[in-house]
């Protein structure tokens, strides 16, 4: 995830997000969903650390428990998202976005 965040603040962001207004609705949704996913994963990392170090952070046990509940809920959403994402990529590769899987693996090189 750290690598993807670093890439976001380089030329990669310009290539992927500058022309966002000209993209069709599906492409916009995909790109925005990636941003949301990065935020969710960052939340998971930070909330996991807060749960683990709640005592050192002087948080009440009840507060840590509440954070843990949200953390687990978000984890379950990710568990649903991952297979749906894989299925969507496979369907896109079979239908209208040929070679999308090999582009992901090879970095778009043909």
C-alpha positions in Angstrom: 0.0 0.0 0.0 2.9 2.4 0.8 4.2 1.9 -2.7 0.8 2.8 -4.2 0.5 5.9 -2.0 4.0 7.0 -3.1 3.0 6.4 -6.8 -0.1 8.6 -6.2 2.1 11.6 -5.4 4.3 11.1 -8.5 3.7 11.2 -12.3 1.4 8.2 -12.0 -1.4 10.3 -10.4 -1.2 12.8 -13.3 -1.5 10.0 -15.8 -4.4 8.3 -14.0 -6.4 11.2 -12.5 -5.8 14.4 -14.5 -8.1 13.5 -17.3 -10.8 12.1 -15.0 -13.4 14.6 -16.2 -13.2 13.2 -19.7 -13.6 9.6 -18.6 -16.9 7.7 -18.9 -18.9 7.0 -15.8 -17.5 3.5 -15.3 -13.9 4.6 -15.5 -14.6 7.4 -13.1 -16.2 5.0 -10.6 -13.2 2.7 -10.9 -10.7 5.4 -10.2 -12.7 6.9 -7.3 -13.2 3.4 -5.8 -9.4 2.9 -5.8 -9.1 6.2 -3.8 -11.7 5.0 -1.4 -10.0 1.6 -1.1 -6.7 3.3 -0.2 -8.5 5.3 2.4 -10.1 2.2 3.8 -6.8 0.3 4.0 -5.2 3.3 5.7 -8.0 3.4 8.2 -7.5 -0.4 8.8 -3.8 0.1 9.5 -4.3 3.2 11.8 -7.2 1.7 13.7 -5.3 -1.6 14.2 -2.4 0.3 15.6 -4.7 2.3 17.9 -6.4 -0.8 19.1 -3.1 -2.5 19.8 -1.6 0.6 21.6 -4.7 1.9 23.2 -3.2 1.7 26.7 -0.1 3.7 25.6 -2.4 6.2 23.9 -4.4 6.7 27.1 -7.6 5.6 25.5 -10.4 4.1 27.5 -11.0 0.4 27.0 -14.5 1.1 25.8 -13.2 3.5 23.2 -10.7 0.9 22.0 -13.6 -1.6 21.8 -15.7 0.8 19.7 -12.8 1.3 17.4 -12.3 -2.5 17.2 -16.0 -2.9 16.2 -15.7 -0.4 13.3 -12.3 -2.0 12.4 -14.0 -5.5 12.2 -16.9 -4.1 10.2 -14.6 -2.5 7.6 -12.6 -5.8 7.5 -15.8 -7.7 6.6 -16.5 -5.1 3.8 -13.0 -5.7 2.4 -13.7 -9.5 2.5 -16.7 -8.9 0.3 -15.0 -6.4 -1.9 -12.0 -8.6 -2.8 -13.8 -11.5 -4.6 -16.2 -9.0 -6.2 -13.2 -7.1 -7.5 -11.5 -10.2 -8.9 -14.7 -11.3 -10.6 -15.1 -7.8 -12.1 -11.6 -7.9 -13.4 -12.1 -11.3 -15.0 -15.4 -10.3 -16.5 -13.8 -7.1 -17.9 -10.9 -9.1 -19.3 -13.3 -11.5 -21.0 -15.6 -8.8 -22.4 -14.6 -5.3 -23.2 -11.2 -4.7 -21.7 -9.0 -7.3 -23.3 -5.6 -8.0 -21.6 -6.5 -6.0 -18.4 -5.0 -8.8 -16.2 -1.7 -9.0 -18.2 -1.6 -5.2 -18.2 -1.8 -5.2 -14.4 0.9 -7.9 -14.1 3.2 -6.3 -16.7 2.5 -2.6 -15.9 0.7 -2.0 -19.2 3.6 -3.0 -21.4 2.7 -5.0 -24.4 
